Amino acid sequence: MGKFIYEGAIKVDFDDRELAHLQLVIGSKLARGESFHFTWKDDPSIGDGRTSVWLHPRCTLVFKFYRAGRPQLNRAWIEALASSANSPTGLTLVPEPTRAADDDREAALL
């Protein structure tokens, strides 16, 4: 499990693979100077709610990965997450689309 840390105060666990995809999408939007909401479902141990943070180019983010290796990226998932991030409600962790063999070869180039 990796960890997403927002402004040093909010810390949430994500699978390393999820976190790698989120990092790419979030980093791309922030590099373009875009601000947006990022919302996720809270772990049942802290309730059945959700948390939303406002991401902007000056916010402090940490992406802490459990494993040293880079997970393989899925282009279709990156596109789905980017589409979510560009929506009026902002980025949410959408389920990973099924990957085709061609997608795997393309993702290796990312």
C-alpha positions in Angstrom: 0.0 0.0 0.0 1.2 3.4 -1.0 0.3 6.6 0.7 -1.1 9.9 -0.7 -0.3 12.9 1.7 -2.0 16.2 1.2 -0.5 19.3 2.8 1.2 17.1 5.4 -2.1 16.6 7.3 -4.4 14.3 5.2 -2.9 10.8 4.6 -4.7 8.1 2.8 -3.6 4.6 1.6 -3.9 3.5 -2.0 -2.6 0.5 -3.7 0.8 1.3 -5.4 -0.7 0.7 -8.8 -3.6 3.0 -8.1 -1.2 5.6 -6.7 1.1 5.5 -9.8 -1.9 6.2 -12.1 -3.2 9.0 -9.8 0.3 10.6 -9.6 0.6 10.7 -13.4 -2.9 12.3 -13.8 -2.5 14.7 -10.9 1.0 15.7 -11.9 -0.1 16.4 -15.5 -2.9 18.7 -14.4 -0.9 20.6 -11.9 2.0 21.0 -14.3 -0.5 22.8 -16.6 -1.5 25.1 -13.7 -4.9 23.5 -13.4 -6.8 23.2 -10.0 -9.4 20.6 -9.3 -11.1 18.5 -6.6 -9.8 15.0 -5.8 -12.4 12.9 -4.0 -12.1 9.3 -2.6 -14.2 6.9 -0.6 -12.9 6.7 3.0 -11.8 3.4 4.5 -14.7 1.7 6.4 -12.6 1.9 9.6 -13.1 5.7 9.7 -16.7 5.7 8.5 -18.5 5.2 5.3 -18.0 8.7 3.9 -15.7 10.3 1.5 -13.0 12.9 1.5 -12.4 15.7 -1.0 -9.4 18.0 -1.3 -8.7 21.0 -3.6 -5.6 20.3 -5.6 -3.8 23.4 -6.9 -0.3 24.1 -8.3 1.0 25.4 -4.9 -0.3 22.5 -2.7 2.1 20.2 -1.1 1.6 16.5 -2.1 3.6 13.4 -1.3 3.2 10.1 -3.2 4.8 7.5 -1.0 5.1 4.0 -2.6 5.5 0.8 -0.6 7.5 -1.0 -3.4 10.6 0.4 -5.1 9.6 -0.8 -8.6 7.3 1.1 -10.9 4.0 -0.5 -11.6 3.0 -1.0 -15.2 0.6 1.7 -16.4 -2.6 1.2 -18.2 -3.3 3.9 -20.8 -7.0 3.3 -20.8 -7.1 3.8 -17.0 -5.0 7.0 -17.3 -7.5 8.3 -19.9 -10.5 7.4 -17.7 -8.9 9.1 -14.6 -8.0 12.2 -16.7 -11.6 12.4 -18.0 -12.8 12.2 -14.4 -10.3 15.0 -13.4 -11.6 17.2 -16.2 -15.2 16.8 -15.1 -17.1 19.4 -13.0 -16.9 17.1 -10.0 -13.2 16.5 -10.3 -11.0 13.5 -10.0 -12.3 10.3 -8.5 -10.7 6.9 -8.5 -12.6 5.1 -11.2 -12.2 1.3 -11.7 -9.4 0.1 -13.9 -10.7 -0.7 -17.4 -9.8 -4.1 -18.8 -6.4 -4.0 -20.5 -5.7 -5.4 -24.0 -2.3 -6.7 -25.1 -1.8 -3.6 -27.3 -2.5 -1.3 -24.3 0.2 -3.1 -22.3 2.8 -2.5 -25.1 1.8 1.2 -25.3 1.8 1.7 -21.5 5.4 0.4 -21.3 6.3 3.5 -23.4 4.8 5.9 -20.8 
